[in-house]
Amino acid sequence: MNLSSLRLRLMGLALVWVVLSLVAAAVVLQYLFAINIERTMRSDMEATLGRLAAVIMPEMETPAISAPLPDPLYSVPLSGKYWQIEDAETGETTRSRSLWDLELAVPDAGGGQAVMSHVEGPSGGHLLLLTQMLEMSGPERTRLFRVTVGEDHAPIDAAISSFNSDAAAVLALLGSLLILAAWLQIVLGLSPVTALRRGVEEVRQGSADRLRGKFPTELAPLVEEVNALLESRETSVTKARERAADLAHGLKTPLAALHGVAERLRAQGEEREAHLIDDLAFEMSERVDHQLRLAVLHQRTSAHTASTSLNTAVLRTLTVLKKTARGETLHWVAQLGDDCQVDMHRQDLLELVGIVLENAAKWAEGRVTIRGWRAGEHASVSVEDDGPGIAEDQLEQLGRRGVRLDESKPGSGLGLAMAAEILEINRGAIAYDRAESGGLKVTLTLPLAARG
């Protein structure tokens, strides 16, 4: 049993309680049934003993009765019903014909009260005896008789066994109904918790921004606290993005002014200083754009889940790049396998694929090859260009923020660094190698989205 499941924990406790209750009920019912059936038998035996006492003939030297008992079983050998009369002084005994030539081992019964006892019967079975000492006045003296009535206990045992079988079937049915009722009670009782879990899952997947719905009073404070935290987080993220945007827009004007200064210096023949200012302004502009793009990334924890088509992101980005001036001159080859749903927000995946494909387009001589495949619990995409490539001893420096290994083309070296940051947020990986065509091969590894 998964002890972390509240539903299974409650069901386990209910199951234990139902089983223990039914076992206790079975024991108590069996005991009460046996007591009541033995009480009924004792009542019948007391009536028989009274009838037997009424027909004893105290004047006879040997104990005798004046008339047989009405139950014919007392006349049938070993029938299971017996009586015996013993003279307490002489030991002379008279028995029912059902005892044949056997004699009951009767225990002492003093005090004048009827005594119930259990002994071994004539046929080796369990026999129930009721014995009482009776004083009777005869013509010459008062005589003392030990009168005993016995019945076989087998009918009681059979009745108890039959009762146990019927009771077991009824209790099993009752137990099944109780367990079903307990399960329904737990399911219905925990349905608000299930609704809360579903709401949290929707928030994690981004399909909802708040926990919505009616919750019981016990859960309402928790829902309010969670919604307050979500609102506070959204407000903080929004303000952070607004500040980043304000900072970026605030820097656009000074950067444009720097370009104007560079142009005036170039017109005055200060080519070197103009070029230096242009480079600084361009790098600052690139870094501002980089920070703005980072600000809109979806910050995640291990609890957040998402599902986005990898092939769709690649094909959509490829379609856009083919329409650019640089993309029109290149031959694009896409060898994508079965579509994979990856655990990444759609916008972040488009940003990641766009960075890698734009980098390949910038350095390719005439061809860019894209391959996709699934490997276990991950999906991978490789992008190869046929450009000049990078020396193997410099591959490990790729993706480091602000590092440019080739100054021949414009850029700040932040593109692949940003790709690495996106993958770090989304628990992915990036690897660099030399392509077969001599250019750079970039391989992205992304976790697959959770099924179901």
C-alpha positions as CSV (number, residue, x, y, z in Angstrom):
1,M,0.0,0.0,0.0
2,N,1.2,3.5,-0.9
3,L,1.2,5.2,2.5
4,S,1.6,8.6,0.9
5,S,-1.9,8.2,-0.6
6,L,-4.5,9.6,1.8
7,R,-7.3,7.7,0.0
8,L,-5.5,4.4,0.3
9,R,-4.6,5.1,3.9
10,L,-8.2,5.8,4.8
11,M,-9.4,2.8,2.9
12,G,-6.9,0.6,4.6
13,L,-8.0,1.8,8.0
14,A,-11.7,1.3,7.0
15,L,-10.9,-2.2,5.8
16,V,-9.1,-3.2,9.0
17,W,-12.0,-1.7,11.1
18,V,-14.7,-3.6,9.1
19,V,-12.8,-6.9,9.3
20,L,-12.2,-6.6,13.0
21,S,-15.8,-5.6,13.6
22,L,-17.2,-8.4,11.6
23,V,-14.9,-11.0,13.3
24,A,-16.0,-9.7,16.7
25,A,-19.6,-9.8,15.6
26,A,-19.2,-13.4,14.4
27,V,-17.7,-14.5,17.7
28,V,-20.4,-12.7,19.8
29,L,-23.2,-14.0,17.6
30,Q,-21.9,-17.6,17.8
31,Y,-21.6,-17.3,21.6
32,L,-25.1,-15.9,22.0
33,F,-26.6,-18.5,19.7
34,A,-25.0,-21.4,21.5
35,I,-26.0,-19.9,24.9
36,N,-29.6,-19.5,23.8
37,I,-29.9,-22.9,22.2
38,E,-28.5,-24.6,25.3
39,R,-30.9,-22.6,27.4
40,T,-33.8,-23.9,25.3
41,M,-32.5,-27.4,25.7
42,R,-32.1,-27.0,29.5
43,S,-35.7,-25.7,29.6
44,D,-36.9,-28.8,27.7
45,M,-34.8,-31.1,29.9
46,E,-36.2,-29.5,33.1
47,A,-39.7,-30.2,31.8
48,T,-38.8,-33.8,31.1
49,L,-37.2,-34.1,34.5
50,G,-40.4,-32.8,36.1
51,R,-42.5,-35.3,34.2
52,L,-40.1,-38.1,35.2
53,A,-40.3,-37.1,38.8
54,A,-44.1,-37.3,38.7
55,V,-44.2,-41.0,37.6
56,I,-41.5,-42.3,40.1
57,M,-43.0,-45.0,42.3
58,P,-41.2,-44.5,45.7
59,E,-42.9,-47.7,47.2
60,M,-41.0,-49.9,44.8
61,E,-37.7,-51.3,46.3
62,T,-36.0,-50.9,42.9
63,P,-36.6,-47.5,41.3
64,A,-39.4,-47.6,38.8
65,I,-41.9,-45.4,37.0
66,S,-45.6,-45.8,36.7
67,A,-45.9,-44.8,33.0
68,P,-43.4,-44.2,30.1
69,L,-42.5,-40.7,29.0
70,P,-44.5,-39.4,26.0
71,D,-41.4,-38.9,23.8
72,P,-40.8,-42.3,22.0
73,L,-37.1,-41.5,21.6
74,Y,-36.6,-42.6,25.2
75,S,-37.6,-46.1,24.1
76,V,-35.3,-46.2,21.0
77,P,-31.8,-47.6,21.8
78,L,-29.1,-45.0,21.6
79,S,-31.5,-42.4,20.2
80,G,-29.8,-39.5,21.9
81,K,-32.4,-38.9,24.6
82,Y,-31.9,-40.7,28.0
83,W,-33.1,-40.8,31.6
84,Q,-31.8,-42.6,34.6
85,I,-33.1,-42.9,38.2
86,E,-30.7,-44.0,41.0
87,D,-31.5,-44.9,44.6
88,A,-29.1,-42.8,46.6
89,E,-29.0,-45.3,49.5
90,T,-28.8,-48.7,47.7
91,G,-27.4,-47.7,44.4
92,E,-30.2,-49.5,42.6
93,T,-30.7,-47.9,39.1
94,T,-33.4,-47.8,36.5
95,R,-32.7,-46.5,33.0
96,S,-34.6,-45.7,29.9
97,R,-34.6,-48.3,27.1
98,S,-32.6,-45.9,25.0
99,L,-29.6,-46.5,27.2
100,W,-30.0,-50.3,26.7
101,D,-27.6,-51.9,29.2
102,L,-25.4,-48.8,29.6
103,E,-25.2,-46.6,32.7
104,L,-24.6,-42.9,32.7
105,A,-21.7,-41.6,34.7
106,V,-23.7,-39.0,36.7
107,P,-21.8,-36.4,38.7
108,D,-22.8,-35.6,42.3
109,A,-25.7,-33.1,42.5
110,G,-26.3,-31.9,46.1
111,G,-28.3,-29.0,47.4
112,G,-31.6,-30.0,45.8
113,Q,-31.0,-27.8,42.7
114,A,-30.8,-29.2,39.2
115,V,-27.2,-29.4,37.9
116,M,-26.2,-29.2,34.3
117,S,-23.0,-31.2,33.2
118,H,-21.3,-32.4,30.2
119,V,-20.1,-36.0,29.9
120,E,-19.2,-38.6,27.3
121,G,-22.3,-40.3,25.9
122,P,-23.0,-44.0,25.3
123,S,-21.9,-43.8,21.7
124,G,-18.8,-41.7,22.5
125,G,-20.4,-38.4,21.6
126,H,-20.9,-35.3,23.7
127,L,-23.8,-35.7,26.2
128,L,-25.6,-32.9,28.1
129,L,-27.0,-34.1,31.5
130,L,-29.4,-32.4,34.0
131,T,-29.3,-34.1,37.4
132,Q,-31.3,-33.4,40.6
133,M,-31.6,-35.0,44.0
134,L,-35.3,-35.7,44.9
135,E,-36.8,-36.7,48.2
136,M,-40.0,-38.8,48.0
137,S,-42.1,-40.1,50.8
138,G,-43.0,-43.8,50.5
139,P,-45.3,-45.9,52.6
140,E,-42.6,-46.8,55.1
141,R,-39.9,-44.1,54.7
142,T,-38.7,-41.1,52.8
143,R,-36.4,-42.1,50.0
144,L,-33.7,-40.1,48.1
145,F,-33.4,-40.5,44.3
146,R,-30.8,-39.1,41.9
147,V,-32.8,-38.3,38.8
148,T,-30.9,-37.6,35.5
149,V,-32.1,-36.6,32.1
150,G,-29.7,-36.5,29.2
151,E,-29.6,-35.4,25.6
152,D,-27.0,-35.7,22.9
153,H,-25.2,-32.5,22.1
154,A,-24.8,-33.3,18.4
155,P,-28.0,-31.5,17.3
156,I,-26.7,-28.4,19.1
157,D,-23.3,-28.7,17.4
158,A,-25.0,-29.2,14.0
159,A,-27.3,-26.2,14.6
160,I,-24.3,-24.0,15.6
161,S,-22.3,-25.2,12.5
162,S,-25.3,-24.4,10.2
163,F,-25.7,-21.0,11.9
164,N,-22.0,-20.2,11.5
165,S,-22.2,-21.0,7.8
166,D,-25.3,-18.8,7.3
167,A,-23.9,-16.1,9.5
168,A,-20.5,-16.1,7.6
169,A,-22.3,-15.7,4.3
170,V,-24.4,-12.8,5.7
171,L,-21.4,-11.2,7.3
172,A,-19.3,-11.5,4.2
173,L,-22.1,-9.8,2.2
174,L,-22.5,-7.2,4.9
175,G,-18.7,-6.7,4.9
176,S,-18.6,-6.2,1.1
177,L,-21.4,-3.6,1.3
178,L,-19.6,-1.8,4.2
179,I,-16.3,-1.7,2.3
180,L,-18.1,-0.4,-0.8
181,A,-19.9,2.2,1.3
182,A,-16.6,3.2,2.9
183,W,-14.9,3.5,-0.5
184,L,-17.8,5.7,-1.8
185,Q,-17.6,7.8,1.4
186,I,-13.9,8.2,1.0
187,V,-14.2,9.1,-2.7
188,L,-17.0,11.5,-2.2
189,G,-15.4,13.0,0.9
190,L,-12.1,13.5,-0.8
191,S,-13.6,14.8,-4.1
192,P,-12.8,18.4,-3.1
193,V,-9.2,17.4,-2.5
194,T,-9.2,15.7,-6.0
195,A,-10.6,18.9,-7.5
196,L,-7.9,20.9,-5.7
197,R,-5.2,18.6,-7.1
198,R,-6.7,19.0,-10.6
199,G,-6.7,22.8,-10.2
200,V,-3.1,22.8,-9.1
201,E,-2.2,20.6,-12.1
202,E,-3.9,23.1,-14.4
203,V,-1.9,25.9,-12.9
204,R,1.3,23.9,-13.3
205,Q,0.5,23.3,-16.9
206,G,-0.3,26.9,-17.6
207,S,-3.9,26.3,-18.6
208,A,-5.2,28.2,-15.6
209,D,-3.8,31.1,-13.6
210,R,-5.8,30.6,-10.4
211,L,-7.6,27.8,-8.4
212,R,-11.2,28.2,-9.3
213,G,-14.4,26.5,-8.0
214,K,-16.3,26.0,-4.8
215,F,-14.4,24.3,-2.0
216,P,-15.5,23.2,1.5
217,T,-14.8,25.5,4.5
218,E,-11.9,23.2,5.5
219,L,-10.0,23.8,2.2
220,A,-11.1,27.4,1.5
221,P,-8.3,29.0,3.6
222,L,-5.7,26.9,1.7
223,V,-7.2,27.8,-1.7
224,E,-7.1,31.5,-0.7
225,E,-3.5,31.3,0.3
226,V,-2.4,29.5,-2.9
227,N,-4.3,32.1,-5.0
228,A,-2.7,34.9,-3.0
229,L,0.8,33.4,-3.6
230,L,0.0,33.0,-7.4
231,E,-1.2,36.5,-7.6
232,S,1.9,37.8,-5.7
233,R,4.2,35.8,-8.0
234,E,2.5,37.0,-11.1
235,T,2.7,40.6,-9.9
236,S,6.4,40.2,-9.1
237,V,7.2,38.7,-12.5
238,T,5.1,41.4,-14.3
239,K,6.8,44.2,-12.5
240,A,10.2,42.7,-13.2
241,R,9.4,42.4,-16.9
242,E,8.1,46.0,-16.9
243,R,11.2,47.3,-15.3
244,A,13.4,45.4,-17.8
245,A,11.3,46.8,-20.6
246,D,11.5,50.3,-19.2
247,L,15.2,50.0,-18.8
248,A,15.6,48.7,-22.4
249,H,13.5,51.5,-23.8
250,G,15.3,54.0,-21.7
251,L,18.6,52.9,-23.2
252,K,17.4,52.9,-26.8
253,T,17.6,56.7,-27.0
254,P,21.1,57.0,-25.6
255,L,22.3,54.2,-27.8
256,A,20.8,55.9,-30.9
257,A,22.5,59.1,-29.8
258,L,25.8,57.2,-29.6
259,H,25.3,56.1,-33.2
260,G,24.7,59.7,-34.2
261,V,27.9,60.7,-32.4
262,A,29.8,58.0,-34.2
263,E,28.4,59.2,-37.5
264,R,29.6,62.8,-36.8
265,L,33.0,61.6,-35.8
266,R,33.2,59.5,-38.9
267,A,32.3,62.6,-41.0
268,Q,35.1,64.5,-39.2
269,G,37.6,61.8,-40.2
270,E,37.7,60.1,-36.7
271,E,37.1,56.7,-38.2
272,R,38.7,54.7,-35.4
273,E,36.8,56.4,-32.6
274,A,33.5,56.2,-34.6
275,H,34.1,52.5,-35.1
276,L,34.8,52.0,-31.4
277,I,31.6,53.8,-30.4
278,D,29.5,51.8,-32.9
279,D,30.9,48.6,-31.6
280,L,30.2,49.6,-28.0
281,A,26.7,50.7,-28.8
282,F,25.9,47.6,-30.8
283,E,27.2,45.3,-28.0
284,M,25.1,47.3,-25.4
285,S,22.0,46.9,-27.7
286,E,22.6,43.2,-28.1
287,R,22.9,42.8,-24.3
288,V,19.7,44.7,-23.7
289,D,17.9,42.5,-26.3
290,H,19.3,39.4,-24.6
291,Q,18.0,40.5,-21.1
292,L,14.6,41.3,-22.6
293,R,14.4,37.8,-24.1
294,L,15.4,36.2,-20.8
295,A,12.8,38.2,-19.0
296,V,10.0,36.6,-21.0
297,L,11.2,33.1,-20.4
298,H,8.9,30.9,-18.2
299,Q,10.7,30.3,-15.0
300,R,9.9,26.8,-13.8
301,T,10.4,24.4,-10.9
302,S,10.4,20.6,-11.0
303,A,6.7,20.6,-10.3
304,H,5.8,22.5,-13.5
305,T,4.9,20.4,-16.5
306,A,4.3,21.3,-20.1
307,S,3.7,19.6,-23.5
308,T,4.8,21.0,-26.8
309,S,5.3,19.4,-30.2
310,L,9.0,19.4,-31.1
311,N,8.5,18.9,-34.9
312,T,5.9,21.7,-35.1
313,A,8.4,24.1,-33.4
314,V,11.2,23.1,-35.8
315,L,9.0,23.3,-39.0
316,R,7.4,26.6,-37.9
317,T,10.8,28.2,-37.3
318,L,12.2,26.8,-40.5
319,T,9.3,28.3,-42.5
320,V,10.0,31.7,-41.0
321,L,13.8,31.5,-41.7
322,K,13.3,30.4,-45.3
323,K,11.6,33.8,-46.0
324,T,14.6,35.8,-44.7
325,A,17.2,37.1,-47.1
326,R,19.8,34.8,-45.7
327,G,17.5,31.8,-45.5
328,E,16.5,32.0,-49.1
329,T,20.1,31.4,-50.2
330,L,20.4,28.2,-48.2
331,H,19.4,24.6,-48.8
332,W,17.5,23.3,-45.8
333,V,17.2,19.6,-45.1
334,A,14.9,18.4,-42.3
335,Q,15.0,14.7,-41.4
336,L,12.6,14.6,-38.5
337,G,11.4,11.3,-37.0
338,D,8.1,10.6,-35.1
339,D,6.7,13.7,-33.5
340,C,7.6,14.1,-29.8
341,Q,5.9,16.1,-27.1
342,V,8.6,17.7,-25.0
343,D,8.3,19.1,-21.5
344,M,8.8,22.8,-22.4
345,H,6.6,25.8,-22.8
346,R,5.8,26.5,-26.5
347,Q,7.3,30.0,-26.5
348,D,10.5,28.9,-24.9
349,L,10.9,26.0,-27.4
350,L,10.3,28.3,-30.3
351,E,13.0,30.7,-28.9
352,L,15.4,27.9,-28.4
353,V,15.0,26.4,-31.9
354,G,15.1,29.8,-33.4
355,I,18.5,30.6,-31.8
356,V,20.1,27.4,-32.9
357,L,18.8,27.6,-36.5
358,E,19.6,31.3,-36.8
359,N,23.2,30.6,-35.7
360,A,23.5,27.8,-38.3
361,A,22.1,30.0,-41.0
362,K,24.6,32.8,-40.2
363,W,27.6,30.5,-40.6
364,A,26.4,28.0,-43.3
365,E,27.9,28.2,-46.7
366,G,24.9,26.7,-48.5
367,R,23.3,23.9,-46.5
368,V,21.8,23.3,-43.1
369,T,20.7,19.8,-42.0
370,I,18.2,19.2,-39.2
371,R,17.7,15.7,-37.7
372,G,15.3,14.7,-34.9
373,W,14.9,11.4,-32.9
374,R,13.7,9.9,-29.7
375,A,16.1,8.3,-27.2
376,G,14.5,6.8,-24.1
377,E,12.8,9.4,-22.0
378,H,14.3,12.3,-24.1
379,A,14.0,13.8,-27.6
380,S,17.0,15.1,-29.5
381,V,17.5,17.5,-32.4
382,S,20.8,18.1,-34.2
383,V,21.5,21.1,-36.4
384,E,24.5,21.0,-38.7
385,D,25.9,23.7,-41.0
386,D,28.6,23.4,-43.7
387,G,30.3,26.6,-42.6
388,P,34.0,27.0,-41.5
389,G,33.3,25.3,-38.2
390,I,35.3,25.6,-34.9
391,A,38.5,23.9,-33.8
392,E,37.9,21.0,-31.4
393,D,39.9,22.6,-28.6
394,Q,37.5,25.6,-28.7
395,L,34.2,23.7,-28.7
396,E,34.0,23.7,-24.9
397,Q,34.0,27.5,-24.9
398,L,30.9,27.7,-27.0
399,G,27.8,28.9,-25.2
400,R,29.7,30.9,-22.6
401,R,28.1,34.3,-22.1
402,G,29.9,37.0,-24.1
403,V,32.5,34.7,-25.7
404,R,33.0,35.2,-29.4
405,L,35.3,32.8,-31.2
406,D,35.0,34.5,-34.6
407,E,34.9,38.3,-35.0
408,S,34.3,38.1,-38.8
409,K,30.6,38.4,-38.5
410,P,28.4,40.7,-36.3
411,G,27.1,39.4,-33.0
412,S,27.8,39.5,-29.3
413,G,28.1,35.7,-28.6
414,L,25.0,35.7,-26.5
415,G,22.8,33.6,-28.7
416,L,24.1,30.1,-27.8
417,A,24.6,31.3,-24.2
418,M,20.9,32.1,-24.1
419,A,20.1,28.7,-25.6
420,A,22.1,27.1,-22.7
421,E,20.1,29.1,-20.2
422,I,16.8,28.0,-21.7
423,L,17.9,24.4,-21.5
424,E,19.0,24.8,-17.9
425,I,15.6,26.1,-16.9
426,N,13.9,23.2,-18.7
427,R,16.2,20.4,-17.6
428,G,17.7,19.9,-21.0
429,A,21.2,19.8,-22.4
430,I,23.2,21.1,-25.3
431,A,26.3,19.6,-26.9
432,Y,28.7,20.9,-29.6
433,D,30.7,18.8,-32.2
434,R,32.2,19.1,-35.6
435,A,29.7,18.2,-38.4
436,E,30.6,15.8,-41.2
437,S,30.5,18.7,-43.6
438,G,33.2,20.5,-41.6
439,G,30.9,23.0,-39.9
440,L,29.3,23.1,-36.4
441,K,26.9,20.4,-35.1
442,V,24.7,21.5,-32.2
443,T,22.7,18.8,-30.5
444,L,19.7,19.6,-28.2
445,T,18.4,17.1,-25.7
446,L,15.0,17.7,-24.2
447,P,12.9,15.7,-21.6
448,L,9.7,14.2,-23.0
449,A,6.4,15.4,-21.6
450,A,4.7,13.3,-19.0
451,R,2.1,10.9,-20.5
452,G,-1.5,11.1,-19.6
